[in-house]
Amino acid sequence: SADKKLVSLVLDHAKKVIAHPSRPQILKKDNFLRVPFGEVSIEDTLEETPWIEEITPETLQIEVTEEKPFTCVAMIDASSSMSGDKHLLASIAVAVLLFEIQTRDASVIVFSSKAQVIKKLSAEEAIQSTVLNFLKCQPRGFTNIASGLSEGLNQFQHFGAGKKRIGL
């Protein structure tokens, strides 16, 4: 169908834009049995077990880096000034966001005269569906940024607990 072709084109463009930026990381320590792949933390291991002959897989400390968990709410202008190429370009930005962030940790809101949630935080949804729903939201009305910000805060308050929060 025409919808599938359009979404496919948007996703193809989004994949070309993605550059793999450095993401915030956290350093975690665990024992070798639970995390066999990582860097040995000699200092922490010797602090816990000072006698080398007593070091076992249970006491061998390993350091691993993981991405810091976060939620992201994108609040996108969908007023009449965003029609045409601007709306299409914004759809590519939505696709990039969804490729880069786990789908349950991302929300998409459009705002014009009023705000509309395209995808809720914590909702598992195919990227294609979210992009199509965004494309179907035709730009119209005036720019009421307050409604978009208010709905973004609402998403964070109801679904974004426990993680760092980013609003775009």
C-alpha positions in Angstrom: 0.0 0.0 0.0 1.0 3.7 -0.3 1.3 4.0 3.5 3.7 1.1 3.7 5.9 2.5 0.9 6.0 6.0 2.6 6.9 4.5 6.0 9.5 2.4 4.3 11.1 5.4 2.7 11.1 7.3 6.0 12.7 4.4 7.8 15.4 4.1 5.1 16.3 7.8 5.3 16.4 7.5 9.1 18.8 4.6 9.0 21.1 6.7 6.8 21.1 9.5 9.3 22.0 7.4 12.4 25.6 8.0 13.4 26.0 6.0 16.7 26.8 8.8 19.1 28.4 8.1 22.4 25.7 7.5 25.0 25.9 8.0 28.8 27.4 5.0 30.5 27.5 3.7 34.0 30.2 1.4 35.5 28.9 -1.7 37.3 30.8 -4.3 39.3 29.8 -7.9 39.8 31.4 -11.2 40.3 32.9 -13.3 37.5 30.2 -16.0 37.7 27.4 -13.5 36.9 29.4 -11.4 34.5 32.1 -13.4 32.8 32.8 -10.8 30.1 34.2 -7.6 31.3 37.4 -6.1 32.8 38.9 -7.6 35.9 38.9 -5.1 38.7 42.1 -6.1 40.5 41.8 -3.3 43.1 38.2 -4.3 44.1 39.0 -8.0 44.1 42.1 -7.6 46.3 40.1 -5.2 48.6 37.5 -8.0 49.2 39.9 -10.9 49.1 43.5 -9.8 50.0 45.0 -13.3 49.7 45.5 -14.3 46.1 45.2 -18.0 46.8 41.7 -17.3 48.2 40.4 -15.6 45.0 37.7 -17.7 43.4 35.2 -17.0 40.5 32.7 -15.8 43.2 35.2 -13.3 44.6 36.8 -12.1 41.4 35.3 -8.7 40.7 34.5 -7.7 37.1 33.7 -4.2 35.8 31.2 -3.8 33.0 29.8 -0.6 31.4 26.2 -0.3 30.5 24.1 2.4 29.0 22.4 4.6 31.5 18.6 4.0 31.3 16.6 7.0 30.3 13.2 8.0 28.9 12.7 10.5 26.1 9.6 12.4 25.2 9.7 14.1 21.8 7.2 17.0 21.6 6.9 18.0 18.0 5.3 21.0 16.4 2.4 19.9 14.1 0.9 23.3 13.5 0.1 24.5 9.9 3.6 26.1 9.6 5.0 22.5 9.7 3.3 21.2 6.6 5.0 19.7 3.6 8.7 19.0 3.7 9.0 20.0 7.4 6.5 17.4 8.5 8.3 14.7 6.4 11.6 15.7 7.8 10.1 15.5 11.3 8.9 12.0 10.6 12.5 11.0 9.8 13.5 12.5 13.2 10.8 10.4 14.9 12.1 7.3 13.2 15.7 8.1 14.2 14.5 8.5 17.8 12.7 5.2 17.8 15.7 3.4 16.2 18.1 4.8 18.9 15.9 4.4 22.0 14.1 1.3 23.2 10.5 1.7 22.1 9.1 1.5 25.7 11.4 4.3 26.7 10.2 6.8 24.0 7.1 8.9 23.6 6.0 11.0 20.7 3.7 13.9 21.1 2.5 16.4 18.5 1.1 19.7 19.3 -0.7 22.4 17.4 -3.8 24.1 18.8 -3.8 21.1 21.2 -1.5 18.2 22.0 -1.9 14.6 20.9 0.0 11.6 22.1 1.2 9.6 19.1 3.0 7.0 21.2 2.9 6.7 25.0 5.9 6.0 27.2 6.1 2.4 28.2 4.0 1.3 25.3 5.5 -1.4 23.1 4.7 -0.5 19.5 6.4 -1.2 16.2 8.4 1.7 14.8 6.4 1.5 11.5 3.1 2.0 13.4 4.4 5.1 15.3 5.9 6.6 12.1 2.7 6.0 10.2 0.6 7.5 13.0 2.9 10.6 13.0 2.6 10.9 9.2 -1.2 10.7 9.4 -1.3 13.6 11.9 -1.7 16.4 9.4 -0.2 19.7 10.4 -2.9 22.3 11.1 -3.9 24.9 13.6 -1.7 27.3 15.5 1.4 26.6 17.7 0.4 26.0 21.3 3.7 24.9 22.8 2.3 25.0 26.3 -0.1 22.1 25.4 2.8 20.0 24.1 5.0 20.7 27.1 2.1 19.9 29.5 1.4 16.6 27.8 5.2 15.8 27.8 5.3 16.4 31.6 2.2 14.2 31.9 3.9 11.3 30.1 7.0 11.6 32.4 4.8 11.8 35.6 2.7 8.7 34.7 5.2 6.5 32.8 8.8 7.8 33.2 9.6 7.0 36.8 12.9 5.6 37.9 15.0 6.7 34.9 16.7 9.9 33.7 14.2 12.0 31.7 14.9 13.8 28.5 12.4 16.0 26.7 13.0 17.2 23.2 
